[in-house]
Amino acid sequence: MKKVLILLMLLIESVGLFAIQRHLSIAKSWYVPVKNEVPEGFQLTTQREIINDWIDYSVVVPAGTTVVPTYLSTDLINFEYSSPDSNSHDLILAVPEDFVEQDQIAQIFKDYQNKAEQIRKPIIRRGIVYGVVCGLCWFIFGGISSLLLLRKQKLRLLFVSQTIVIVATYLFAIITII
């Protein structure tokens, strides 16, 4: 019974270490920059009037205006616009629904997501491998030390140390998730 309980505690600890490493690798993969590049020569045509209000003035981009985007994201498109009555170039923020070329915008986003996934997959895979190795090493190390304590009849020390390790592992897991 004691050995089964110890084995169960070691499995919980090993799975916890694996889960922490997996989570950290997923989080790390999201910090790897993946640039969403605007294809060269790509132009968009506004399908409705776009109004950007600034503190002291407003910029109105009329429907049917052709613009060259400087940045594309899933919910925002930036482009520079120079109104006929102004000498300045203003950075305009718009949504994909403001443009005629919605299929092309969707394709650029799809290509970006595929590119990002291809960059992030190896990072996540590496983290999973590290998690398996850490979990197995802990299982072996913890198993050997637990068996030594069990043979010396240090049951109280064994269960207290296993409980502390489980609590510390899962507290660390919760902290990394938050």
C-alpha positions as CSV (number, residue, x, y, z in Angstrom):
1,M,0.0,0.0,0.0
2,K,2.8,2.4,0.9
3,K,4.6,1.7,-2.4
4,V,1.5,2.3,-4.4
5,L,0.9,5.6,-2.6
6,I,4.5,6.7,-3.2
7,L,4.2,5.7,-6.8
8,L,1.0,7.7,-7.2
9,M,2.7,10.8,-5.6
10,L,5.7,10.5,-7.9
11,L,3.4,10.2,-10.9
12,I,1.5,13.4,-9.8
13,E,4.8,15.2,-9.4
14,S,6.1,14.0,-12.8
15,V,3.0,15.0,-14.6
16,G,3.1,18.4,-12.9
17,L,6.6,19.0,-14.1
18,F,5.6,18.0,-17.6
19,A,2.6,20.3,-17.5
20,I,4.7,23.2,-16.3
21,Q,7.3,22.8,-19.0
22,R,4.6,22.3,-21.7
23,H,2.8,25.5,-20.6
24,L,6.0,27.5,-20.5
25,S,7.0,26.4,-24.0
26,I,3.6,27.4,-25.3
27,A,3.9,30.8,-23.6
28,K,7.4,31.2,-24.9
29,S,6.3,30.4,-28.5
30,W,3.8,33.3,-28.4
31,Y,6.7,35.7,-27.6
32,V,8.6,34.8,-30.8
33,P,8.0,37.6,-33.2
34,V,6.4,36.7,-36.5
35,K,6.1,39.6,-38.8
36,N,3.0,40.0,-40.9
37,E,4.5,41.4,-44.0
38,V,2.4,43.4,-46.5
39,P,3.1,42.0,-50.0
40,E,5.0,44.4,-52.2
41,G,2.7,46.5,-54.4
42,F,-0.4,45.4,-52.4
43,Q,-3.2,48.1,-52.6
44,L,-6.6,48.3,-51.0
45,T,-9.7,50.2,-52.0
46,T,-12.0,51.6,-49.4
47,Q,-15.6,50.5,-49.8
48,R,-17.0,53.1,-47.5
49,E,-15.9,56.4,-45.9
50,I,-13.3,56.0,-43.1
51,I,-13.2,58.6,-40.4
52,N,-10.4,58.8,-37.9
53,D,-10.9,61.4,-35.1
54,W,-7.9,62.9,-33.5
55,I,-7.8,65.3,-30.6
56,D,-7.9,68.5,-32.6
57,Y,-9.0,67.3,-36.0
58,S,-10.6,64.5,-38.1
59,V,-9.3,62.8,-41.2
60,V,-11.9,61.5,-43.6
61,V,-10.9,59.0,-46.3
62,P,-13.5,58.9,-49.0
63,A,-15.0,55.7,-50.3
64,G,-13.2,54.4,-53.4
65,T,-9.8,55.7,-52.3
66,T,-6.8,53.4,-53.1
67,V,-4.3,53.1,-50.3
68,V,-1.2,51.1,-49.6
69,P,-1.3,49.4,-46.2
70,T,1.7,49.6,-43.9
71,Y,0.5,47.1,-41.3
72,L,-2.1,44.3,-41.3
73,S,-3.4,42.4,-38.3
74,T,-6.5,40.3,-37.8
75,D,-8.6,43.2,-36.7
76,L,-6.7,46.3,-37.8
77,I,-5.2,47.8,-41.0
78,N,-2.9,50.8,-40.9
79,F,-2.1,53.0,-43.8
80,E,-0.9,56.5,-44.5
81,Y,-3.2,59.0,-46.0
82,S,-2.7,62.6,-47.1
83,S,-5.9,64.5,-47.5
84,P,-6.1,67.0,-50.4
85,D,-6.6,69.9,-48.0
86,S,-3.6,69.0,-45.8
87,N,0.2,68.7,-46.3
88,S,0.7,66.1,-43.6
89,H,0.5,62.3,-43.9
90,D,-1.8,60.8,-41.2
91,L,-1.7,57.3,-40.0
92,I,-5.2,55.9,-40.5
93,L,-6.6,53.0,-38.6
94,A,-9.2,50.9,-40.3
95,V,-10.8,47.4,-40.0
96,P,-10.8,44.8,-42.8
97,E,-14.5,45.3,-43.4
98,D,-13.7,48.9,-44.7
99,F,-12.1,47.5,-47.8
100,V,-13.2,45.9,-51.0
101,E,-10.4,43.3,-51.1
102,Q,-11.6,41.2,-48.1
103,D,-10.7,37.9,-49.7
104,Q,-7.2,39.0,-50.3
105,I,-6.9,40.3,-46.7
106,A,-8.3,37.0,-45.4
107,Q,-5.7,35.1,-47.5
108,I,-2.8,37.3,-46.1
109,F,-4.1,36.6,-42.6
110,K,-4.3,32.9,-43.3
111,D,-0.7,32.8,-44.7
112,Y,0.5,34.7,-41.6
113,Q,-1.2,32.2,-39.3
114,N,0.4,29.3,-41.1
115,K,3.8,30.9,-41.0
116,A,3.4,31.7,-37.3
117,E,2.3,28.1,-36.6
118,Q,5.3,26.7,-38.4
119,I,7.6,28.9,-36.3
120,R,5.9,28.0,-33.0
121,K,5.6,24.3,-33.5
122,P,9.3,23.4,-32.9
123,I,9.4,25.6,-29.8
124,I,6.4,23.8,-28.3
125,R,7.7,20.4,-29.4
126,R,11.0,21.1,-27.7
127,G,9.2,22.1,-24.5
128,I,7.2,18.9,-24.5
129,V,10.4,16.9,-24.9
130,Y,12.0,18.8,-22.0
131,G,8.9,18.2,-20.0
132,V,9.0,14.4,-20.6
133,V,12.7,14.3,-19.7
134,C,12.2,16.4,-16.6
135,G,9.3,14.3,-15.5
136,L,11.1,11.0,-16.1
137,C,14.3,12.2,-14.3
138,W,12.2,13.3,-11.4
139,F,10.3,10.0,-11.4
140,I,13.6,8.1,-11.3
141,F,15.3,10.4,-8.8
142,G,12.2,10.6,-6.6
143,G,11.7,6.8,-6.9
144,I,15.2,6.0,-5.8
145,S,15.1,8.5,-2.9
146,S,11.7,7.3,-1.8
147,L,12.7,3.7,-1.8
148,L,15.8,4.6,0.3
149,L,13.6,6.5,2.8
150,L,11.0,3.6,2.8
151,R,13.7,1.0,3.5
152,K,15.0,3.1,6.4
153,Q,11.4,3.4,7.8
154,K,11.4,7.2,7.5
155,L,7.7,7.2,6.4
156,R,6.8,10.5,8.0
157,L,9.7,12.3,6.3
158,L,8.9,10.6,3.0
159,F,5.3,11.6,3.0
160,V,5.9,15.1,4.3
161,S,8.6,15.7,1.6
162,Q,6.4,14.2,-1.1
163,T,3.5,16.5,-0.1
164,I,5.8,19.5,0.0
165,V,7.1,18.7,-3.5
166,I,3.6,18.2,-4.9
167,V,2.3,21.5,-3.3
168,A,5.4,23.4,-4.5
169,T,5.0,21.9,-8.0
170,Y,1.4,22.8,-8.4
171,L,1.8,26.3,-6.8
172,F,4.5,26.9,-9.4
173,A,2.2,25.6,-12.1
174,I,-0.6,27.9,-11.0
175,I,1.8,30.9,-10.8
176,T,3.2,30.3,-14.4
177,I,-0.3,30.0,-15.8
178,I,-1.4,33.3,-14.3
